[in-house]
Amino acid sequence: MTSPRLFTLERDTDVSGVSGTGTVADGVLWPDGTVSIRWRGERPSTVFWESLEHAVHVHGHQGATRFVWADTPKES
């Protein structure tokens, strides 16, 4: 991957009772494999992860939150 990829976090069920449902965050998968997530809502914050796998593990809530890609990867 040579370009960043954009995504949103779409939450069907709010397991924690904090973020609500619908589009709860915006994110970027960077070319080096790291991830940035910016949370929406009343108390927005930004978090960084070493990998998409780590972000999905923490925020995916076993399928209750989907990572939805805004683009398709470009081949280099």
N, C-alpha and C positions, 0 to 999 in steps of 0.2 A: 504494500500500500504506500503510495507516494503523496496522497492528499488527505487532509482531515475528512472525517465522515461525521455528519450531523445526525442526531437522533433525539427523540423525545421519550420520556417515561410516561406510559399510559397505564394508570392504575384502575383496575376494575373493582377491586375490593380494598378498602383501607384497613389493613390488618392491624396497624399500630394506632389508628385513630388520630393521627397527627396531620397527614398530608392531604387527606380527602381523596376524591376519585377524579377520573378524567386525566388531562395532561397536567402532571405534577412537577415535571422538571424538563430541562433542555440539556443536551449533552454533546460532547465532541469526543470522538475516538481519534487520537493523534497518530501520525505515521509511526512513531516509536512504540505504539501499543498502549500508551498511558491514556487515561480517560478523565475528562473534566465534566462534572455535573453541576448545573445551577438550578437550585430548587426554587419553585415559584411559591406564591402564597404570602401570608401575613409576615412571616419571618424568613425571608429568602436567605440562602447561604450557598456557598460554592465548596464542593469537595473534589479531591483528586484521588485517583486510584492508579495503582501500578499496572492494572490490566482490566480488560472488559470482564474477564471471568470473575475477578474479585468484586467488581461493582454489581454484577448480576447476582452473585452469591449473597451479598448483603441486602440489596434493594429489590431483587426479583420476587421475594416473598413466595417462592415455590409456584410461580406462574400468575400470581395476583397482580403483578406489575410487568408490563411488556416493554421491551426496548424496541421502538419502532424507528426504522431508518428513513431519513428524509431523502436519501439519494441512493444510488447504486455505486459500488466501487468502480473506479477507473483503472483499467489495466495499464501498466507502464511498459 
